[in-house]
Each structure stands twice: as C-alpha cells, then as structure tokens.
Amino acid sequence: MSTTRKVVIGIGIAGGALLAAWLLTGDRKKRTKQFVVKKANDLKHTFKKEKGSPEESEIHYV
C-alpha cells in the first residue's frame, strides 16, 4: 500500500472519529440517539415486510 493511500485512509478515520465525537456531545447526543434508533426501527420493519411475503417463498411447479 502506498504512503498516499495510508494517509488518505488515516484522514478518513480521523474525520469519522471527529464527526462521531461532535455528534455525541451536548444536546446533539440525545437527538443523535433518537435518530439512530428511529432509522434502526425503520430497517427492522422493512426487513420484516420483505421476509414475511409468502408468495416469494413458495415454489410453483408447472
């Protein structure tokens, strides 16, 4: 791996850590947690709807 690639990856990781620290400080912490929980619940409902479809799971022989 070249030095440039390592530097870019390092900057990306550091930027992500700074963003996470900023989002989890002060009153943003509460709003960030609510946002993450809401999106996680939306994903759960989406996967349950796709999984519960009986038409796709049945095999029809002709």
C-alpha positions, 0 to 999 in steps of 0.5 A: 500500500502506498504512503498516499493511500495510508494517509488518505485512509488515516484522514478518513478515520480521523474525520469519522472519529471527529464527526462521531465525537461532535455528534455525541456531545451536548444536546446533539447526543440525545437527538443523535440517539433518537435518530439512530434508533428511529432509522434502526426501527425503520430497517427492522420493519422493512426487513420484516415486510420483505421476509414475511411475503409468502408468495416469494417463498413458495415454489410453483411447479408447472 
